[in-house]
Amino acid sequence: MISLEADLHTHTVASGHAYSTIKENAEAANFKNLKILAMTDHAPAMPGSCDVLHFGNLRALPRYINNVMILRGVELNVLDTQGNIDLPEYFLAVNF
């Protein structure tokens, strides 16, 4: 039997198409005995997604919720053939 310890691609209501909050996702992860949960909401270029400020506020997110380690992530969008992304790089350096 395979035992999963992490879910590295999850979204919250901030992505516009998910139904749970960060806290609810952490509660579900704890219930499933996961040790690590990555919050990877869609970056701003995705229609209906959250504003860049959402990612700026991730630094306030505790590292552990319900005994589950929370990784601060993002599902970035590559905007052009030069590799430009839709989140300022300083957000990546500060938050993640």
Contacts in CASP RR format, 6 or more apart in sequence:
PFRMAT RR
TARGET T0000
AUTHOR 0000-0000-0000
METHOD contacts of the structure
MODEL  1
MISLEADLHTHTVASGHAYSTIKENAEAANFKNLKILAMTDHAPAMPGSC
DVLHFGNLRALPRYINNVMILRGVELNVLDTQGNIDLPEYFLAVNF
4 32 0 8 1.000
4 34 0 8 1.000
5 34 0 8 1.000
5 35 0 8 1.000
5 36 0 8 1.000
6 34 0 8 1.000
6 35 0 8 1.000
6 36 0 8 1.000
6 37 0 8 1.000
6 38 0 8 1.000
7 29 0 8 1.000
7 34 0 8 1.000
7 36 0 8 1.000
7 37 0 8 1.000
7 38 0 8 1.000
8 36 0 8 1.000
8 38 0 8 1.000
8 40 0 8 1.000
8 71 0 8 1.000
9 38 0 8 1.000
9 40 0 8 1.000
9 75 0 8 1.000
10 18 0 8 1.000
10 25 0 8 1.000
10 37 0 8 1.000
10 38 0 8 1.000
10 39 0 8 1.000
10 40 0 8 1.000
11 17 0 8 1.000
11 18 0 8 1.000
11 39 0 8 1.000
11 40 0 8 1.000
11 41 0 8 1.000
11 42 0 8 1.000
11 75 0 8 1.000
12 18 0 8 1.000
12 20 0 8 1.000
12 21 0 8 1.000
12 22 0 8 1.000
12 25 0 8 1.000
12 39 0 8 1.000
12 41 0 8 1.000
13 19 0 8 1.000
13 20 0 8 1.000
13 21 0 8 1.000
14 41 0 8 1.000
14 49 0 8 1.000
14 50 0 8 1.000
14 54 0 8 1.000
15 41 0 8 1.000
15 42 0 8 1.000
15 46 0 8 1.000
15 48 0 8 1.000
15 49 0 8 1.000
15 50 0 8 1.000
15 75 0 8 1.000
16 42 0 8 1.000
16 48 0 8 1.000
16 49 0 8 1.000
16 50 0 8 1.000
17 48 0 8 1.000
20 28 0 8 1.000
22 39 0 8 1.000
22 61 0 8 1.000
22 65 0 8 1.000
22 70 0 8 1.000
23 65 0 8 1.000
23 66 0 8 1.000
25 37 0 8 1.000
25 39 0 8 1.000
26 37 0 8 1.000
26 65 0 8 1.000
26 66 0 8 1.000
26 68 0 8 1.000
26 70 0 8 1.000
27 66 0 8 1.000
29 37 0 8 1.000
29 66 0 8 1.000
29 68 0 8 1.000
30 66 0 8 1.000
30 67 0 8 1.000
30 68 0 8 1.000
34 68 0 8 1.000
35 68 0 8 1.000
35 69 0 8 1.000
36 68 0 8 1.000
36 69 0 8 1.000
36 71 0 8 1.000
37 68 0 8 1.000
37 69 0 8 1.000
37 70 0 8 1.000
37 71 0 8 1.000
38 70 0 8 1.000
38 71 0 8 1.000
38 72 0 8 1.000
38 73 0 8 1.000
39 58 0 8 1.000
39 61 0 8 1.000
39 70 0 8 1.000
39 71 0 8 1.000
39 72 0 8 1.000
39 73 0 8 1.000
40 73 0 8 1.000
40 74 0 8 1.000
40 75 0 8 1.000
41 49 0 8 1.000
41 50 0 8 1.000
41 54 0 8 1.000
41 55 0 8 1.000
41 73 0 8 1.000
41 74 0 8 1.000
41 75 0 8 1.000
42 48 0 8 1.000
42 49 0 8 1.000
42 50 0 8 1.000
42 74 0 8 1.000
42 75 0 8 1.000
42 77 0 8 1.000
43 49 0 8 1.000
43 55 0 8 1.000
43 74 0 8 1.000
43 75 0 8 1.000
43 76 0 8 1.000
43 77 0 8 1.000
43 85 0 8 1.000
43 86 0 8 1.000
43 87 0 8 1.000
44 50 0 8 1.000
44 51 0 8 1.000
44 52 0 8 1.000
44 86 0 8 1.000
44 87 0 8 1.000
45 77 0 8 1.000
45 79 0 8 1.000
45 86 0 8 1.000
46 75 0 8 1.000
46 77 0 8 1.000
52 87 0 8 1.000
52 88 0 8 1.000
52 91 0 8 1.000
55 74 0 8 1.000
55 87 0 8 1.000
55 91 0 8 1.000
55 95 0 8 1.000
56 91 0 8 1.000
56 94 0 8 1.000
56 95 0 8 1.000
58 72 0 8 1.000
58 73 0 8 1.000
58 95 0 8 1.000
58 96 0 8 1.000
59 72 0 8 1.000
59 94 0 8 1.000
59 95 0 8 1.000
61 70 0 8 1.000
61 72 0 8 1.000
62 70 0 8 1.000
63 69 0 8 1.000
63 70 0 8 1.000
64 70 0 8 1.000
71 96 0 8 1.000
72 95 0 8 1.000
72 96 0 8 1.000
73 95 0 8 1.000
73 96 0 8 1.000
74 87 0 8 1.000
74 91 0 8 1.000
74 92 0 8 1.000
74 96 0 8 1.000
76 85 0 8 1.000
76 86 0 8 1.000
76 87 0 8 1.000
77 85 0 8 1.000
77 86 0 8 1.000
78 84 0 8 1.000
78 85 0 8 1.000
79 85 0 8 1.000
79 86 0 8 1.000
END
